[in-house]
Every structure is written in C-alpha cells, then in structure tokens.
Amino acid sequence: MRIEARHLSWGVPGRTIVRDVDLVVEPGETVGLIGPNGSGKSSLLRCLAGLRAPTGGGVRYDGTDIAGWSARTRARHVAFVEQTADTDSDLTVGEVVVLGRTAHGSPWRAPDATDRAITAAALDRLDLTGLADRPWTRLSGGERQRTHLARALAQRTWGLLLDEPTNHLDVRHQLELLELVASTRQTVVIALHDLALAARYCDRLVLLHGGTVVADGSAERVLTRELLREVFEVDADVDRDDAGRLAVAYRGPAR
Amino acid sequence: MADRAGLLDPAVEPEVTPSSVAAPGSGGGRRVAVLLLSLLVLAVSLVAAVRVGLGGGMGWDEIGRAVGARLGLPVPPLPRLADSLIWDLRVPRVLLAALVGAALAVCGAALQSVTRNALADPYLLGVSSGASTGAVVVVLLGFAGSHLGMTGGAFLGALVSFALLVFLLRRRGLDSVRIVLTGVVVGQLFTAITSLILMSSGDADSTRALTHWLLGSLAPARWQSVVLCALACAVGLLVVWLHSPALDGFAFGADTATSLGVDVRTVRMVLLVTTSLLTAVAVAAVGAIGFVGLIVPHGVRFLVGPLHRVLLPLSAVVGATFLVWTDALARVAFAPLEVPVGVFTALLGVPLFLLILRKRGEL
C-alpha cells in the first residue's frame, strides 16, 4: 500500500505541530522517521493513521483520501503502535493481541478460530507464545512493547505505523524487531531515536525538524554532519565501517 | 520465526487448519461454567428471598399456592390478604431487586471501561443527583402521595441532569477525563439545588422521606415498576453487551481503540446515553442504591478477567443476586423496622471490596 501525505498540516489552537509535510511511502518500503524530541514525529504518525484530522492538506492510501473514512475501514488498512499505551486492566498477552482482530468481521462478534490462529501466529512471531496467559500488569516494558507489535501484526494490514517501538527493548529484541519490520512486505513508517539503527534497517530516512521535513532520502543523504549539527545540535562523525554499514559516532553536544 | 501458514501476511487469505489453532487465553469452558453456576444461584436466591421474613405463619405452601394460582395450576386458593402480600408485594420486590442489581452492575462495568476509571459507578455522571432534585420538587409540590409522582419526578430530574451533561460535553471530544469531571460538576450542582430547596422550604417530614429515598429502598416495589425496569434492562443490557468488543478496545485509551477500528466518540455517546437512561429508571424506581455498581464489576473481573463479553453478563447475574440478598437482609435484620437497603449494600460492600483489593495485591 502506498501512503501519501500532501501539504499535511496539523496543530492545536495557537500552535502548528506538523507543517506542510509532503511524504510518499511506496508499497513495501520501510521509512524511518527521525528528529529530535518535539519535532512532530508522533503527531505526523497520528495524522498518517487517521487519528487526527489534518488542519491542512490530506493523507491518501493508494491514492484515496482517507478523510471521512470510518475508524473500522482505516483499521483494515493500517495498524498503529503508540509510543506508550498502558492499561491497568488485567488483560492477558493473548487477549491484547486478539484485540487486533476487532475491525474484522461484524463489530459484535466474538473471536473465532481464524482469529485465534492469527493471534497464535503473531505471538509466535514476536516470541511471546510462552507469555500468552500472563496478565499485562506483570509484563516488563519490553514485553509490553512486543505485545503491542504482535497486536498490530494480528491486524493484518498493508500499512504499519510504529512510534518508537524499540523503546524499552534490550539490544537483542531491538535488532530482532527491526529485522522483522524491515523484512515484511508491508509498508512501514517507523519513528526511531537510534540513528545508526534507523540507517541500517530503513530503506529511506525522513528527518523532521519543527514539524517540517528537512531531509528525505537515503541514510547517506540525511545523516550528514551538517544536518546532525543543525537539527540534533550534536557534533558527530558519520562513517562507513568495514562491512559498509553507516556508523554515527557522537563527539558531544554542538558548541 | 517463520509464519508458515502465512497467517500474518495480508496478501494471503487466512486458512485455518485444526493444527494451527493453539488457542491462547483458553479457559472459555471455565467461564461458561461460572456463568451457568451463577445463574443457578440467582434462580435459587429469587425463590428463597420470597420466603425470607415472610410473617403471619406463611411458608412454602402459601408461596406455592400464590404463584401456582397465577400459572393456572389446580391449587387451593389463598385468603385474599395472604395472596396479595405474596403476589403483590413480595414477588415484585424480589424481582425488582434482581433487575436493579443487574442494571447497576452492568452500568458500573461499562462506565469503568468508558471512563478508564476504576472508581466509576452508575452515579458518576450525576444522574442520581438530578433524580433527587426531581423527587424533592415533586414532594414539595405535594404530588408525593402517589408513588408514581415521586418516581416520575425522579426520572424527569435524571433526564434533565443528563441533558445538561450532554450539553456541556457537546463541543470538545468525549475525552474520558472530561466525562468524569463534567459528571462530578453536574452532580454537585444538582445536590446543591436539592439542599437549597430542602433548606428553604422543606419540613422535617419531607427531608426524612427524601433521605430515606436517597439511601434506596425496595419497599415501594410494585408490578408496574417491575415491568418498566424489565423492559429497560432488556434493551439496555443488550445494547451494552453488544458493545463488548469496543469496551475491550478502550483498555489502552482512545488512540489505540480508534486504531483498532472502534468509533470511540459514537460508542462513548451510545453507552453514556444507555447507561444514564438505565440508571435513571433504576434510581427513579428504588432510589440511589450505592456500591452495587462499583464493587460487583470489580469482583467479577477478579473471577473471570476483564473481557466484557463474559464480564457484563456475569456482572448482571452477580449484581442481581447481591441486591436480592442485601434487600432480604435489610427486611429482616432489624424487623419490624426496615433499614434502607443502600445501608446494607455499603456495609457488605466495603469489606468485600477490601477483600478483592487484597487478593489482587493492591492493598
């Protein structure tokens, strides 16, 4: 699925948070959304997911403007994982993942055998099968994050919008998750803080600053010393290691 | 890990073979068993509660004859007074207790999910305060003589307070915190109006009558209110139950619920209207019986987990059973003096609530 934003703006009264963003994500592409805190990554993702109505411009899935789509229709096209979505309810991991099936079939029905099979596959994919019956309140931060991703996969959508899904994950699970995301055939927009991981696993990077896109392209084009200094206010060396992977070495805050 | 069956690939139609079904979160069988068992307990409770505290030397025989006569069975007829006592007072009272208990418990469970607030109960939205204002106005205007007058006034008052709530919520979205705060404000306003009216023009008698009514009492139960409550429950509980998947989706907040495909604003509005009307019918019939709507859902969640498909029907059955028994207790504990049932729901509810919190390790 192709996800497009055209002249997209969104804000709260008195403050524009996303400003005139043009973005095209081709089918099957994995695009990394990077930028400092408050640059508008989460808000842009929410607009792309249709959770916020744009104050200007619009969002298209496969060329169709999603304004006026029902939540149900949107949920069959894209799945969204919030940065932190917590609950004090005692749902088990399996029960959370099966929530991903909510938009499928009639709104009143109970999960059937197909839903349970899909849920089991999603749990398996995220290495959560052994935790299926564990209540949410007894999960670690990383297990919660993986549960949300499993729930998003169970939604079986062509679009995946992920807001810093690697938060709270240990290194191994970060790499596993990013490998999984990069290997899917789905169209993925993923907000990431770790620039080296973003460079390694994303097909393309989009750099946000003050709600606008300041760079869009390959990791080499986006992660330059000049842009890192201007946007992130850090001094850093960007090099290639022996295997040709892009490496970002920070020297310190920009002076 | 491989997804051999392609179950997660949106390009592949999911094909389910029996071997690929490893049901996570099993225990469905246990939930059904709990529900059936609780239905049995309710049925026994309904019959037993009719018998409890039945004076005048009456027992099972008289109950059997009173009910049997209605069912067209060839039983020797009862004396008129005894028959009326059982059929016109006791039976509707027990049935009304069950209906009100079910309604309050289900409304509480639904509102706890809609507002994402564990302390939510059916009176959170100020409906009971509106009802008391309506009731006191009717009492002071002198229509209280007929039971219908007070019930009608309370129902109108509840509707007015709910209309105000919706009016205040109309613009900005139905954010859960806003719902709670607005409900509290509306409730406080109507409580103040009630106090003002009572202070300025109430006498000792009407104040006492109103206090009694506010604590809740099933003594005035008649067939008329049973029929009305039964109709409201049938429609209301079905509407709430049909929204079970949406209520489950609310667990992680509005954004995640929306991304799952739940039309959050519409569902919230439908459920606010349904629970408010149901609560209004209950409060108008028997006053503001507290605590049932708060503790029953928590107790049931502790037993069968938070999924509303199971939680809601079981809450209805447990709420019904709980109120049937507390009302029986309210009748006999200090007989012949009758204590408002709301006093007993709180007296029994508080220790039960603490017990649940303790079991959950939250205390």
Contacts between the chains, C-beta under 8 A, distances in Angstrom:
chain1	res1	chain2	res2	distance
A	46	B	255	7.0
A	49	B	259	5.8
A	51	B	255	5.4
A	51	B	258	5.5
A	51	B	259	6.4
A	70	B	263	6.4
A	71	B	258	5.0
A	71	B	259	7.9
A	71	B	261	5.3
A	71	B	262	6.0
A	71	B	263	4.9
A	71	B	264	7.3
A	72	B	261	4.2
A	72	B	263	7.1
A	74	B	259	7.7
A	74	B	261	7.3
A	75	B	259	6.2
A	75	B	260	5.7
A	75	B	261	3.1
A	76	B	261	7.2
A	78	B	259	7.7
A	79	B	259	6.7
A	80	B	255	7.5
A	80	B	256	7.5
A	80	B	259	3.8
A	82	B	252	7.5
A	82	B	253	7.8
A	82	B	255	5.8
A	82	B	256	5.8
A	82	B	259	8.0
A	85	B	252	4.1
A	85	B	253	6.1
A	85	B	255	7.4
A	85	B	256	4.7
A	86	B	252	7.1
A	87	B	116	8.0
A	87	B	251	4.3
A	87	B	252	5.3
A	87	B	253	7.8
A	88	B	118	6.8
A	89	B	251	4.6
A	89	B	306	4.6
A	90	B	301	6.8
A	90	B	305	6.2
A	90	B	306	5.3
A	91	B	248	7.7
A	91	B	251	5.9
A	91	B	305	7.6
A	91	B	306	5.6
A	91	B	307	7.6
A	92	B	24	7.7
A	92	B	25	5.4
A	92	B	305	7.4
A	93	B	24	7.6
A	94	B	24	3.1
A	94	B	25	3.7
A	95	B	25	5.1
A	95	B	248	7.7
A	95	B	305	7.4
A	95	B	306	7.8
A	95	B	307	6.2
A	96	B	251	7.7
A	97	B	24	7.3
A	98	B	24	7.5
A	98	B	25	7.1
A	99	B	248	6.3
A	99	B	249	5.9
A	99	B	251	7.7
A	99	B	260	5.7
A	100	B	260	6.9
A	102	B	245	5.4
A	102	B	246	7.8
A	102	B	248	7.7
A	102	B	249	5.4
A	102	B	260	4.4
A	102	B	261	5.1
A	102	B	262	6.5
A	103	B	260	6.3
A	103	B	261	2.9
A	107	B	245	6.5
A	107	B	246	7.3
A	108	B	242	4.9
A	108	B	244	7.8
A	108	B	245	7.0
A	109	B	245	7.6
A	110	B	245	7.9
A	110	B	309	5.7
A	113	B	16	5.3
A	113	B	21	5.4
A	114	B	14	5.2
A	114	B	16	4.9
A	116	B	21	5.7
A	116	B	22	7.9
A	116	B	23	4.9
A	116	B	24	6.9
A	117	B	5	7.3
A	117	B	7	5.8
A	117	B	14	6.9
A	117	B	16	4.7
A	117	B	20	4.7
A	117	B	21	5.0
A	118	B	7	4.8
A	118	B	8	6.9
A	118	B	14	5.9
A	119	B	24	5.7
A	120	B	20	7.1
A	120	B	21	7.1
A	120	B	22	4.7
A	120	B	23	7.5
A	120	B	24	5.9
A	121	B	3	5.3
A	121	B	5	6.5
A	121	B	7	3.9
A	121	B	8	5.4
A	121	B	20	7.5
A	122	B	7	7.9
A	122	B	8	6.0
A	123	B	24	6.1
A	124	B	1	5.5
A	124	B	3	7.4
A	125	B	1	5.5
A	125	B	3	5.7
A	125	B	8	6.2
A	127	B	1	6.8
A	129	B	22	8.0
A	129	B	24	7.9
A	132	B	24	3.8
A	132	B	25	6.5
A	133	B	24	7.1
A	133	B	25	6.4
A	153	B	8	5.0
A	154	B	8	7.3
A	155	B	260	7.5
A	156	B	8	6.4
A	156	B	9	7.6
A	156	B	10	4.7
A	156	B	14	7.5
A	157	B	10	6.1
A	158	B	10	5.2
A	185	B	9	6.9
A	185	B	11	6.8
A	186	B	10	6.9
